[in-house]
Amino acid sequence: MQTTDETADFTVLSQELTGFDAATLRGTGLTETYLAVATEQLGRDRLARLLEARGGPLGELDDDLSGAARALTLLWYTGSWPEPSPFVVSARAYAEGLVWKAAGLAAPATAPGGYGSWAAAPSPSRLPSPAGSL
């Protein structure tokens, strides 16, 4: 995959918005897809303004860019775009949502085990370790 300046800038902005590192974001395989969705939904000019704001305090964004940043964050965490007509990007986007990584879980109905597998307690190796323990 060839990385363009726009893709690199989008990745940096996405790191700031999500709190996940570039490797995790690239590991979803959705960076270019999400860049395309953001370009289509926000428009090139609005996205360019948001990309230019990266590195600065997010709390200082105007209402327009703040809404765009929220929508982009939601896209990464849920695989869906919130407005004006909400939609899920794809089944893969749903499964790769950062919300599942943050919770240390697989998205329901996406992991091996079949229907109802979420009812069983996870194996000890899948449980997050308490902070500071090995």
LINKA-V389577 format. One line per field, one symbol per residue. burial: # if it has 9 or more other C-alpha atoms within 8 Angstrom, else .. A space follows every 10 residues. Layout:
# LINKA-V389577
burial = ???
This chain:
# LINKA-V389577
burial = ......#### ########.# .#..##...# #..##..##. .##..##.## #.##...... #...##.##. ########## ##.....##. ..######.# #..#.##... .......... .......... ....
